[in-house]
Amino acid sequence: MARVYNFSAGPSMLPESVLNRAAEEMLDYQGSGQSVMEMSHRSKVYEPIIFGAMDLFREILGVPDNYKILFLQGGASTQFAAIPLNFMNGSGKADYILSGQFSTKAWEEARKYGVANAVASSKEDKYTHIPDHDPSMYTPDADYFYICYNNTIYGTRFTDATLPKTGNVPLFADVSSCFLSEPMDVSQYGLIYGGAQKNIAPAGLTVVIVREDLLGKARDITPTMLNYAIMAEKDSMYNTPPCYSIYMCKLVLEWIKSIGGLEAMKLRNEKKAGLLYEYLDKSELFIAPVLPRDRSMMNVVFKTADEELNKKFIAEAAAAGFVNLKGHRIAGGMRASIYNAMPIEGVEKLVQFMEDFEKKNK
Ligand SMILES: *Cc1c(COP(=O)(O)O)cnc(C)c1O
């Protein structure tokens, strides 16, 4: 069967050239006579894979020298607990902006460990925008300030204009669904992190980038496996890391570099999102519920006014090779996740399909 255009929110598409390379190297990685899946993570042949991936990550994202890059497991959701365990140990307070499901889950987890303040929420508006907030609402002595930068389910995202200006309180961001989609000034953050399965690699790898001076303050009860300082000290190999996912991450980073790095990636992604939103804005059938200021470049949420028509659209799109367009079960409607690996032509063809669908169903 021909490859489909896969609009899944995660795990999601990987670049075809990366999959081909992995296939070529599957049985014999660079003359080692082994698959990467079969190697010891402490072998001479594997070391350049994990350290090469970390170095490339640093280079491509421009991660400053005083930040550690950790390759962990447990997904983004495990970090919801690891973050308060590692950092909510000064005043025991932290601020959270509730902009959707994942920041709310992170906040609920943090409340088990200390005073987690919900600074602002857009729940009442079904998370169709980033909630308003200003520094008078922040906790001055918070141990950190937490946001989810790109809200995968609701299709919103922070921008420079809406990003909290937290002064001396380190800003932490879940960037799972926008990691490496555009350049980012890492120095504005105390910590950023994300599960790899949205934009970087197959599931299994979670990347945490943390400012060194924040480490070493974990609570005594912190499980060793969740202690970022220990993971940093052990080069993310306290135990067996997600070896194959890290290898795939390295191939994806090489691919990003080959097409011109994050500036080029941003232009591609802006073009794709622009095509979709431009059509949605003029469509008389489809509605884009998100406040234009806060629209995600990665997850484009839309619907029709009629639930039956949504179902029909999703089914007909899938039959035509545009799969996984169903919205998250808590949000309904449709969502096109157009991460880095989605080619521009995939979005052009989807828009064409939507135009045809609109003509037939007006
Ligand atoms: C997918 C996602 C998560 C959850 O990721 P897991 O790796 O499944 O735990 C958390 N935050 C955001 C922004 C996500 O997109």
The ligand as a Gaussian input file, in Angstrom:
#p B3LYP/6-31G(d) Opt

LIG

0 1
 C        1.566000      14.012000      24.308000
 C        1.815000      15.048000      25.307000
 C        2.039000      14.738000      26.656000
 C        1.994000      13.318000      27.180000
 O        3.071000      12.628000      26.664000
 P        3.434000      11.143000      27.131000
 O        4.817000      10.982000      26.589000
 O        2.424000      10.258000      26.511000
 O        3.392000      11.110000      28.606000
 C        2.308000      15.767000      27.523000
 N        2.344000      17.037000      27.106000
 C        2.117000      17.379000      25.821000
 C        2.177000      18.815000      25.415000
 C        1.845000      16.394000      24.890000
 O        1.618000      16.737000      23.609000

